């Protein structure tokens, strides 16, 4: 059976995917700086004999694997490659060698897995019809997101994929399992920047000042009503301010201005646009009503991610075929964001989670932390399952 061949190749290439992942982990590069990573990917594809182009969105790599009747159906597989500005605290042989940069979100896993999935698919290309498009994407971690740039540069054309799959590490899920959710799965993400201007002075003489800290407190409290009183209860919405600081100020000094930074997340584009207007109007009115002023900038980020209902249902069936029902779980909505969402608004998409945790080995740290790591046993699953999903969807 073809599934047996995929599983056998995934087992045969396990040591290779581990070696690739460790190399990438040791040599992380930040968003829009993945020069050497892109070169490494291109060299690997060349070694495997896979047709590819290097340079989409500067550092991105796009490959193609042609089976029988290659134009009959096109399935795309995506892996991202950038790292985060985090100093790694793990003491492992493959610890990051780039100080202050770390693959703390598992993109080294995504890239290495896609490379070895590609190797498996290339070896089996005479046993399926259609083509597999490989998308090695830079800059997932930083707006405007490498996905949006690659799409603008034509990654979803010539040939245009009929469906697209992506996977992401998930430490809360045990290695050996995967999770899926059809429909809306992850949130849009916008960045909020406010400068609240008042008039500083002596803290004991507030009547002579316009206190921007008090104005900021009123704005933060009032804006939560946009979530609690304006958002439809069926539309998940999150508003969080993560940073507040003043220019000057002390225990007895009222500053001239205060800066706020936050994030707004939801899963409805119409409500997202309406909320932007409401936030700006409310903050400006409160500041002016208290004698100050508010400069409010909203930096639009990624849209919400939607998993195609039909494709995700089939992907779950494919995963059960490959892993067994006990290793395939249903996931809840997440208010985190992912630029894979851009693809999901252009092509029927399925973005699923790869279990990478193992409490028995002490592998429990969440993504975006200095101690994040994976149970590398998950890499045998990550390569074979993605190849199997692609083949099964070409057959459907």
C-alpha beads as a LAMMPS data file, in Angstrom:
LAMMPS data file: protein, C-alpha beads

396 atoms
395 bonds

1 atom types
1 bond types

-500.0 500.0 xlo xhi
-500.0 500.0 ylo yhi
-500.0 500.0 zlo zhi

Masses

1 110.0

Atoms # bond

1 1 1 0.000 0.000 0.000
2 1 1 1.082 3.573 -0.714
3 1 1 0.550 4.544 2.931
4 1 1 3.014 1.842 3.976
5 1 1 5.583 3.277 1.574
6 1 1 5.112 6.765 2.972
7 1 1 5.488 5.516 6.539
8 1 1 8.552 3.475 5.644
9 1 1 10.240 6.452 3.974
10 1 1 9.369 8.705 6.928
11 1 1 11.065 6.168 9.186
12 1 1 14.079 5.853 6.882
13 1 1 14.549 9.631 6.764
14 1 1 13.968 10.268 10.459
15 1 1 17.642 10.839 11.216
16 1 1 17.854 13.219 8.255
17 1 1 14.949 15.396 9.360
18 1 1 16.377 15.522 12.889
19 1 1 19.758 16.635 11.514
20 1 1 18.149 19.312 9.331
21 1 1 16.009 20.576 12.185
22 1 1 19.014 20.804 14.504
23 1 1 21.080 22.647 11.893
24 1 1 18.298 25.180 11.361
25 1 1 17.819 25.516 15.111
26 1 1 21.499 26.340 15.525
27 1 1 21.378 28.970 12.770
28 1 1 18.169 30.976 13.247
29 1 1 17.516 34.182 11.332
30 1 1 14.979 36.903 12.029
31 1 1 12.069 37.852 9.777
32 1 1 13.186 39.342 6.445
33 1 1 16.781 38.311 7.230
34 1 1 16.595 34.578 6.341
35 1 1 19.336 34.774 3.697
36 1 1 21.286 31.683 4.701
37 1 1 18.146 29.707 5.525
38 1 1 16.788 30.321 2.030
39 1 1 20.085 29.227 0.502
40 1 1 20.099 26.082 2.645
41 1 1 16.578 25.143 1.540
42 1 1 17.419 25.711 -2.119
43 1 1 20.520 23.542 -1.806
44 1 1 18.534 20.732 -0.212
45 1 1 15.914 20.808 -2.954
46 1 1 18.692 20.740 -5.532
47 1 1 20.226 17.749 -3.750
48 1 1 16.846 15.976 -3.855
49 1 1 16.427 16.757 -7.560
50 1 1 13.332 18.913 -6.990
51 1 1 12.611 21.780 -9.371
52 1 1 12.543 25.094 -7.492
53 1 1 13.028 28.858 -7.552
54 1 1 14.737 30.910 -4.855
55 1 1 13.911 34.563 -4.290
56 1 1 10.167 34.981 -3.908
57 1 1 9.691 37.610 -1.179
58 1 1 13.516 37.882 -1.235
59 1 1 14.352 34.768 0.794
60 1 1 11.427 32.475 -0.010
61 1 1 11.770 29.261 -1.984
62 1 1 9.081 27.667 -4.147
63 1 1 9.374 24.106 -5.447
64 1 1 7.247 21.839 -7.601
65 1 1 6.941 18.060 -7.655
66 1 1 5.185 16.731 -10.736
67 1 1 3.432 13.400 -10.648
68 1 1 1.542 11.717 -13.455
69 1 1 -0.778 14.073 -15.357
70 1 1 0.799 16.980 -13.446
71 1 1 -1.789 19.611 -14.370
72 1 1 -4.778 17.588 -13.156
73 1 1 -4.675 18.905 -9.590
74 1 1 -2.258 21.031 -7.577
75 1 1 -1.827 20.781 -3.800
76 1 1 0.346 23.317 -1.966
77 1 1 2.290 22.647 1.231
78 1 1 3.650 25.548 3.268
79 1 1 6.411 25.820 5.856
80 1 1 7.755 29.035 7.411
81 1 1 11.401 29.683 8.197
82 1 1 11.979 32.772 10.374
83 1 1 12.963 32.898 14.043
84 1 1 12.289 35.200 17.006
85 1 1 14.379 37.790 18.908
86 1 1 14.739 35.562 21.987
87 1 1 17.912 34.378 23.726
88 1 1 17.777 30.588 24.095
89 1 1 18.094 29.200 27.612
90 1 1 18.197 25.506 26.666
91 1 1 21.535 23.762 27.166
92 1 1 21.407 21.352 24.230
93 1 1 23.917 20.358 21.568
94 1 1 21.891 22.205 18.939
95 1 1 21.472 25.436 20.927
96 1 1 21.208 28.617 18.856
97 1 1 24.575 29.972 17.812
98 1 1 23.108 33.380 16.938
99 1 1 22.951 35.332 20.181
100 1 1 19.541 36.826 20.822
101 1 1 17.836 34.855 18.044
102 1 1 16.002 31.574 18.545
103 1 1 13.607 29.233 16.775
104 1 1 11.197 29.565 19.684
105 1 1 8.080 29.039 17.572
106 1 1 9.075 25.833 15.807
107 1 1 9.659 27.185 12.332
108 1 1 12.784 25.044 12.161
109 1 1 10.417 22.081 12.580
110 1 1 8.095 23.345 9.862
111 1 1 10.915 23.872 7.378
112 1 1 12.761 20.615 8.044
113 1 1 9.504 18.669 7.954
114 1 1 8.474 20.162 4.634
115 1 1 11.896 19.443 3.150
116 1 1 11.722 15.756 4.044
117 1 1 8.026 15.539 3.086
118 1 1 9.147 16.861 -0.289
119 1 1 11.846 14.205 -0.507
120 1 1 9.260 11.490 0.191
121 1 1 6.815 12.886 -2.360
122 1 1 9.509 13.244 -4.987
123 1 1 10.480 9.586 -4.594
124 1 1 6.831 8.542 -4.927
125 1 1 5.952 10.922 -7.789
126 1 1 5.255 8.074 -10.223
127 1 1 2.567 6.739 -7.892
128 1 1 0.207 9.730 -7.810
129 1 1 -1.406 12.090 -10.296
130 1 1 -1.130 15.864 -10.070
131 1 1 1.535 18.131 -8.612
132 1 1 2.734 19.313 -5.223
133 1 1 3.714 22.948 -4.810
134 1 1 6.194 23.599 -1.995
135 1 1 6.098 27.017 -0.307
136 1 1 9.014 27.808 1.989
137 1 1 7.968 31.165 3.384
138 1 1 9.972 33.847 5.177
139 1 1 8.781 36.402 7.721
140 1 1 5.749 34.832 9.372
141 1 1 6.516 36.537 12.667
142 1 1 6.531 40.144 11.509
143 1 1 3.889 42.241 9.758
144 1 1 2.950 42.509 6.968
145 1 1 3.847 38.793 6.939
146 1 1 5.778 36.892 4.319
147 1 1 2.612 35.138 3.147
148 1 1 1.081 38.408 1.966
149 1 1 4.270 39.284 0.081
150 1 1 4.578 35.859 -1.561
151 1 1 0.921 36.006 -2.622
152 1 1 1.442 39.494 -4.090
153 1 1 4.431 38.125 -6.000
154 1 1 2.346 35.295 -7.478
155 1 1 3.055 32.236 -5.317
156 1 1 -0.570 31.105 -5.733
157 1 1 -0.358 31.300 -9.538
158 1 1 1.465 29.401 -12.296
159 1 1 0.366 26.851 -11.248
160 1 1 -2.511 27.817 -8.994
161 1 1 -3.033 25.327 -6.159
162 1 1 -6.506 23.896 -5.628
163 1 1 -5.887 23.353 -1.885
164 1 1 -3.195 24.209 0.660
165 1 1 -1.987 22.550 3.869
166 1 1 0.135 23.954 6.680
167 1 1 1.199 22.608 10.057
168 1 1 2.380 24.186 13.296
169 1 1 4.009 22.769 16.418
170 1 1 1.757 22.523 19.476
171 1 1 3.509 21.843 22.816
172 1 1 0.282 21.178 24.792
173 1 1 -0.394 18.196 22.512
174 1 1 1.669 15.042 23.003
175 1 1 4.128 13.999 20.316
176 1 1 2.463 11.401 18.122
177 1 1 -0.836 13.280 17.944
178 1 1 -2.266 16.043 15.770
179 1 1 -5.175 18.432 16.193
180 1 1 -7.555 20.092 13.753
181 1 1 -10.493 22.475 13.733
182 1 1 -12.753 23.229 10.743
183 1 1 -14.015 26.759 10.110
184 1 1 -12.707 29.861 11.830
185 1 1 -9.692 28.823 13.864
186 1 1 -7.319 31.730 14.582
187 1 1 -7.864 35.456 15.009
188 1 1 -6.915 38.548 13.082
189 1 1 -4.281 40.630 14.861
190 1 1 -3.917 44.420 14.818
191 1 1 -1.402 46.554 16.698
192 1 1 -2.611 49.631 18.576
193 1 1 -0.392 52.642 19.281
194 1 1 -1.595 55.673 21.261
195 1 1 0.145 58.816 22.397
196 1 1 -1.909 60.675 24.996
197 1 1 -0.829 64.267 25.432
198 1 1 -1.505 66.425 28.464
199 1 1 0.356 69.103 30.376
200 1 1 2.878 68.072 32.958
201 1 1 3.766 69.651 36.253
202 1 1 4.089 69.131 39.988
203 1 1 2.235 66.110 41.310
204 1 1 0.996 68.128 44.268
205 1 1 -0.618 70.690 41.979
206 1 1 -2.795 68.616 39.626
207 1 1 -5.162 71.544 39.135
208 1 1 -2.424 73.231 37.105
209 1 1 -1.869 70.149 34.898
210 1 1 -3.664 67.938 32.428
211 1 1 -2.756 64.468 33.649
212 1 1 -2.195 62.062 30.709
213 1 1 -1.903 59.092 33.084
214 1 1 -5.441 59.615 34.342
215 1 1 -6.630 60.087 30.762
216 1 1 -4.891 56.832 29.783
217 1 1 -6.565 54.987 32.663
218 1 1 -9.996 56.190 31.536
219 1 1 -9.291 55.196 27.942
220 1 1 -8.089 51.701 28.850
221 1 1 -11.145 51.081 31.027
222 1 1 -13.636 52.565 28.581
223 1 1 -12.270 50.717 25.581
224 1 1 -12.957 47.369 27.207
225 1 1 -16.637 48.203 26.744
226 1 1 -16.121 47.856 23.008
227 1 1 -15.552 44.152 23.681
228 1 1 -18.086 43.666 26.467
229 1 1 -20.893 45.882 25.137
230 1 1 -20.391 46.258 21.384
231 1 1 -19.008 42.951 20.110
232 1 1 -21.492 40.282 19.098
233 1 1 -21.215 37.515 21.727
234 1 1 -20.850 34.973 18.899
235 1 1 -17.758 36.776 17.564
236 1 1 -14.624 36.114 19.661
237 1 1 -12.915 39.445 20.396
238 1 1 -9.881 40.346 22.499
239 1 1 -8.505 43.784 23.367
240 1 1 -5.288 43.859 25.410
241 1 1 -2.868 46.637 26.283
242 1 1 0.567 45.210 26.936
243 1 1 2.670 48.331 27.323
244 1 1 2.260 51.745 28.958
245 1 1 4.987 54.269 29.649
246 1 1 5.378 57.995 30.112
247 1 1 7.860 60.586 28.956
248 1 1 9.393 61.829 32.177
249 1 1 7.348 61.592 35.327
250 1 1 8.175 60.542 38.883
251 1 1 6.360 60.087 42.201
252 1 1 5.743 63.825 42.325
253 1 1 5.881 64.738 38.628
254 1 1 2.977 64.534 36.195
255 1 1 4.385 63.802 32.704
256 1 1 3.495 65.584 29.492
257 1 1 2.485 62.430 27.645
258 1 1 1.841 58.723 27.945
259 1 1 2.261 56.047 25.290
260 1 1 0.110 52.911 25.076
261 1 1 0.599 49.810 22.959
262 1 1 -1.873 46.987 22.578
263 1 1 -3.464 44.370 20.359
264 1 1 -6.967 43.899 18.996
265 1 1 -8.067 40.484 17.753
266 1 1 -11.290 39.102 16.317
267 1 1 -12.760 36.730 13.720
268 1 1 -15.055 38.963 11.702
269 1 1 -13.670 41.415 9.155
270 1 1 -16.717 43.746 9.192
271 1 1 -16.659 43.966 12.980
272 1 1 -12.898 44.417 12.884
273 1 1 -13.261 47.525 10.690
274 1 1 -16.120 48.882 12.816
275 1 1 -14.186 48.316 16.046
276 1 1 -11.214 50.252 14.665
277 1 1 -13.451 53.296 14.153
278 1 1 -15.089 52.929 17.563
279 1 1 -11.745 52.659 19.366
280 1 1 -10.323 55.729 17.670
281 1 1 -13.479 57.775 18.235
282 1 1 -13.773 56.787 21.897
283 1 1 -10.125 57.382 22.791
284 1 1 -10.035 60.750 21.027
285 1 1 -13.263 61.923 22.666
286 1 1 -12.151 60.929 26.180
287 1 1 -8.788 62.642 25.796
288 1 1 -10.324 65.839 24.419
289 1 1 -13.076 65.788 27.040
290 1 1 -10.437 65.745 29.769
291 1 1 -8.474 68.572 28.181
292 1 1 -5.807 66.517 26.442
293 1 1 -5.302 64.940 23.045
294 1 1 -4.820 61.426 21.675
295 1 1 -2.894 60.354 18.607
296 1 1 -4.140 56.872 17.696
297 1 1 -2.547 54.629 15.083
298 1 1 -3.834 51.165 14.201
299 1 1 -1.392 48.945 12.334
300 1 1 -3.487 46.336 10.566
301 1 1 -2.091 42.834 10.839
302 1 1 -3.083 39.387 9.630
303 1 1 -6.707 38.468 8.871
304 1 1 -8.462 35.665 10.728
305 1 1 -7.577 32.127 9.679
306 1 1 -10.374 29.950 8.339
307 1 1 -9.985 26.234 7.728
308 1 1 -12.086 25.046 4.819
309 1 1 -14.830 22.849 6.288
310 1 1 -14.745 20.133 3.620
311 1 1 -10.970 19.987 3.296
312 1 1 -10.438 19.878 7.059
313 1 1 -13.018 17.105 7.426
314 1 1 -11.141 15.081 4.813
315 1 1 -7.786 15.932 6.413
316 1 1 -9.066 14.495 9.674
317 1 1 -10.017 11.291 7.845
318 1 1 -6.569 11.125 6.238
319 1 1 -4.928 11.622 9.629
320 1 1 -7.015 8.866 11.196
321 1 1 -5.986 6.550 8.346
322 1 1 -2.351 7.360 8.988
323 1 1 -2.295 7.610 12.804
324 1 1 -5.405 6.003 14.201
325 1 1 -8.408 7.830 15.661
326 1 1 -6.922 7.924 19.162
327 1 1 -4.152 10.223 17.916
328 1 1 -6.346 12.803 16.170
329 1 1 -8.038 15.423 18.352
330 1 1 -10.413 18.346 17.867
331 1 1 -9.051 21.774 18.795
332 1 1 -10.701 24.882 20.246
333 1 1 -10.603 28.328 18.683
334 1 1 -7.369 30.249 19.338
335 1 1 -7.027 34.015 19.578
336 1 1 -3.405 33.843 18.472
337 1 1 -2.652 34.800 14.866
338 1 1 -0.792 33.276 11.926
339 1 1 -0.056 34.682 8.498
340 1 1 -1.073 31.356 6.946
341 1 1 -4.444 33.106 7.235
342 1 1 -3.683 35.011 4.030
343 1 1 -3.569 31.764 2.058
344 1 1 -6.835 30.659 3.672
345 1 1 -8.626 33.672 2.166
346 1 1 -7.413 32.781 -1.347
347 1 1 -7.404 28.967 -1.470
348 1 1 -9.304 26.270 0.473
349 1 1 -6.917 25.663 3.371
350 1 1 -6.245 23.346 6.280
351 1 1 -3.893 24.447 9.044
352 1 1 -3.384 21.748 11.656
353 1 1 -1.355 21.314 14.835
354 1 1 1.489 18.866 15.328
355 1 1 1.870 17.546 18.861
356 1 1 5.438 18.133 20.085
357 1 1 5.169 17.966 23.874
358 1 1 6.410 15.274 26.243
359 1 1 6.122 15.971 29.999
360 1 1 8.065 12.788 30.799
361 1 1 11.067 14.302 29.026
362 1 1 10.469 17.736 30.514
363 1 1 9.377 19.140 27.155
364 1 1 6.514 21.365 28.220
365 1 1 7.518 24.970 27.491
366 1 1 5.149 26.950 25.280
367 1 1 6.160 28.629 22.044
368 1 1 7.756 32.090 22.172
369 1 1 9.710 31.228 25.325
370 1 1 13.457 30.828 25.860
371 1 1 13.062 27.183 26.931
372 1 1 10.843 26.012 24.078
373 1 1 11.889 22.682 22.544
374 1 1 10.207 19.668 20.965
375 1 1 10.176 15.918 21.350
376 1 1 11.982 15.087 18.135
377 1 1 10.030 11.845 17.807
378 1 1 7.299 14.087 16.372
379 1 1 9.451 14.700 13.291
380 1 1 8.808 11.245 11.883
381 1 1 5.082 11.960 12.017
382 1 1 5.396 15.512 10.682
383 1 1 7.100 14.420 7.467
384 1 1 5.020 11.354 6.655
385 1 1 1.627 12.781 7.539
386 1 1 2.019 15.900 5.419
387 1 1 3.107 13.771 2.457
388 1 1 0.179 11.412 3.036
389 1 1 -2.346 14.265 3.242
390 1 1 -1.068 15.700 -0.036
391 1 1 -1.268 12.354 -1.821
392 1 1 -4.747 11.564 -0.491
393 1 1 -6.076 14.976 -1.466
394 1 1 -4.682 14.565 -4.988
395 1 1 -6.597 11.283 -5.196
396 1 1 -9.901 12.732 -3.947

Bonds

1 1 1 2
2 1 2 3
3 1 3 4
4 1 4 5
5 1 5 6
6 1 6 7
7 1 7 8
8 1 8 9
9 1 9 10
10 1 10 11
11 1 11 12
12 1 12 13
13 1 13 14
14 1 14 15
15 1 15 16
16 1 16 17
17 1 17 18
18 1 18 19
19 1 19 20
20 1 20 21
21 1 21 22
22 1 22 23
23 1 23 24
24 1 24 25
25 1 25 26
26 1 26 27
27 1 27 28
28 1 28 29
29 1 29 30
30 1 30 31
31 1 31 32
32 1 32 33
33 1 33 34
34 1 34 35
35 1 35 36
36 1 36 37
37 1 37 38
38 1 38 39
39 1 39 40
40 1 40 41
41 1 41 42
42 1 42 43
43 1 43 44
44 1 44 45
45 1 45 46
46 1 46 47
47 1 47 48
48 1 48 49
49 1 49 50
50 1 50 51
51 1 51 52
52 1 52 53
53 1 53 54
54 1 54 55
55 1 55 56
56 1 56 57
57 1 57 58
58 1 58 59
59 1 59 60
60 1 60 61
61 1 61 62
62 1 62 63
63 1 63 64
64 1 64 65
65 1 65 66
66 1 66 67
67 1 67 68
68 1 68 69
69 1 69 70
70 1 70 71
71 1 71 72
72 1 72 73
73 1 73 74
74 1 74 75
75 1 75 76
76 1 76 77
77 1 77 78
78 1 78 79
79 1 79 80
80 1 80 81
81 1 81 82
82 1 82 83
83 1 83 84
84 1 84 85
85 1 85 86
86 1 86 87
87 1 87 88
88 1 88 89
89 1 89 90
90 1 90 91
91 1 91 92
92 1 92 93
93 1 93 94
94 1 94 95
95 1 95 96
96 1 96 97
97 1 97 98
98 1 98 99
99 1 99 100
100 1 100 101
101 1 101 102
102 1 102 103
103 1 103 104
104 1 104 105
105 1 105 106
106 1 106 107
107 1 107 108
108 1 108 109
109 1 109 110
110 1 110 111
111 1 111 112
112 1 112 113
113 1 113 114
114 1 114 115
115 1 115 116
116 1 116 117
117 1 117 118
118 1 118 119
119 1 119 120
120 1 120 121
121 1 121 122
122 1 122 123
123 1 123 124
124 1 124 125
125 1 125 126
126 1 126 127
127 1 127 128
128 1 128 129
129 1 129 130
130 1 130 131
131 1 131 132
132 1 132 133
133 1 133 134
134 1 134 135
135 1 135 136
136 1 136 137
137 1 137 138
138 1 138 139
139 1 139 140
140 1 140 141
141 1 141 142
142 1 142 143
143 1 143 144
144 1 144 145
145 1 145 146
146 1 146 147
147 1 147 148
148 1 148 149
149 1 149 150
150 1 150 151
151 1 151 152
152 1 152 153
153 1 153 154
154 1 154 155
155 1 155 156
156 1 156 157
157 1 157 158
158 1 158 159
159 1 159 160
160 1 160 161
161 1 161 162
162 1 162 163
163 1 163 164
164 1 164 165
165 1 165 166
166 1 166 167
167 1 167 168
168 1 168 169
169 1 169 170
170 1 170 171
171 1 171 172
172 1 172 173
173 1 173 174
174 1 174 175
175 1 175 176
176 1 176 177
177 1 177 178
178 1 178 179
179 1 179 180
180 1 180 181
181 1 181 182
182 1 182 183
183 1 183 184
184 1 184 185
185 1 185 186
186 1 186 187
187 1 187 188
188 1 188 189
189 1 189 190
190 1 190 191
191 1 191 192
192 1 192 193
193 1 193 194
194 1 194 195
195 1 195 196
196 1 196 197
197 1 197 198
198 1 198 199
199 1 199 200
200 1 200 201
201 1 201 202
202 1 202 203
203 1 203 204
204 1 204 205
205 1 205 206
206 1 206 207
207 1 207 208
208 1 208 209
209 1 209 210
210 1 210 211
211 1 211 212
212 1 212 213
213 1 213 214
214 1 214 215
215 1 215 216
216 1 216 217
217 1 217 218
218 1 218 219
219 1 219 220
220 1 220 221
221 1 221 222
222 1 222 223
223 1 223 224
224 1 224 225
225 1 225 226
226 1 226 227
227 1 227 228
228 1 228 229
229 1 229 230
230 1 230 231
231 1 231 232
232 1 232 233
233 1 233 234
234 1 234 235
235 1 235 236
236 1 236 237
237 1 237 238
238 1 238 239
239 1 239 240
240 1 240 241
241 1 241 242
242 1 242 243
243 1 243 244
244 1 244 245
245 1 245 246
246 1 246 247
247 1 247 248
248 1 248 249
249 1 249 250
250 1 250 251
251 1 251 252
252 1 252 253
253 1 253 254
254 1 254 255
255 1 255 256
256 1 256 257
257 1 257 258
258 1 258 259
259 1 259 260
260 1 260 261
261 1 261 262
262 1 262 263
263 1 263 264
264 1 264 265
265 1 265 266
266 1 266 267
267 1 267 268
268 1 268 269
269 1 269 270
270 1 270 271
271 1 271 272
272 1 272 273
273 1 273 274
274 1 274 275
275 1 275 276
276 1 276 277
277 1 277 278
278 1 278 279
279 1 279 280
280 1 280 281
281 1 281 282
282 1 282 283
283 1 283 284
284 1 284 285
285 1 285 286
286 1 286 287
287 1 287 288
288 1 288 289
289 1 289 290
290 1 290 291
291 1 291 292
292 1 292 293
293 1 293 294
294 1 294 295
295 1 295 296
296 1 296 297
297 1 297 298
298 1 298 299
299 1 299 300
300 1 300 301
301 1 301 302
302 1 302 303
303 1 303 304
304 1 304 305
305 1 305 306
306 1 306 307
307 1 307 308
308 1 308 309
309 1 309 310
310 1 310 311
311 1 311 312
312 1 312 313
313 1 313 314
314 1 314 315
315 1 315 316
316 1 316 317
317 1 317 318
318 1 318 319
319 1 319 320
320 1 320 321
321 1 321 322
322 1 322 323
323 1 323 324
324 1 324 325
325 1 325 326
326 1 326 327
327 1 327 328
328 1 328 329
329 1 329 330
330 1 330 331
331 1 331 332
332 1 332 333
333 1 333 334
334 1 334 335
335 1 335 336
336 1 336 337
337 1 337 338
338 1 338 339
339 1 339 340
340 1 340 341
341 1 341 342
342 1 342 343
343 1 343 344
344 1 344 345
345 1 345 346
346 1 346 347
347 1 347 348
348 1 348 349
349 1 349 350
350 1 350 351
351 1 351 352
352 1 352 353
353 1 353 354
354 1 354 355
355 1 355 356
356 1 356 357
357 1 357 358
358 1 358 359
359 1 359 360
360 1 360 361
361 1 361 362
362 1 362 363
363 1 363 364
364 1 364 365
365 1 365 366
366 1 366 367
367 1 367 368
368 1 368 369
369 1 369 370
370 1 370 371
371 1 371 372
372 1 372 373
373 1 373 374
374 1 374 375
375 1 375 376
376 1 376 377
377 1 377 378
378 1 378 379
379 1 379 380
380 1 380 381
381 1 381 382
382 1 382 383
383 1 383 384
384 1 384 385
385 1 385 386
386 1 386 387
387 1 387 388
388 1 388 389
389 1 389 390
390 1 390 391
391 1 391 392
392 1 392 393
393 1 393 394
394 1 394 395
395 1 395 396
